[in-house]
């Protein structure tokens, strides 16, 4: 990730979190799962969007698919 990229957590349900990584070329939505035994996160879904508004809409849809 370059120094100009921005990362923002949009929601978290239990071990799952939705993160937006944006830069000048668009926005990437990531669903991450916490791995406490490894103190790390695994990216389980990655989608690219040309606009943040499209990404926010998709994040709201995914929120109900990843219960805490």
Secondary structure, DSSP 4 states (H G I P E B T S, - for coil): --TT-EEEEEEEETTEEEEEEEETTEEEEEEEEEETTTTEEEEEEEEEESSHHHHHHHHHHHHTTS--
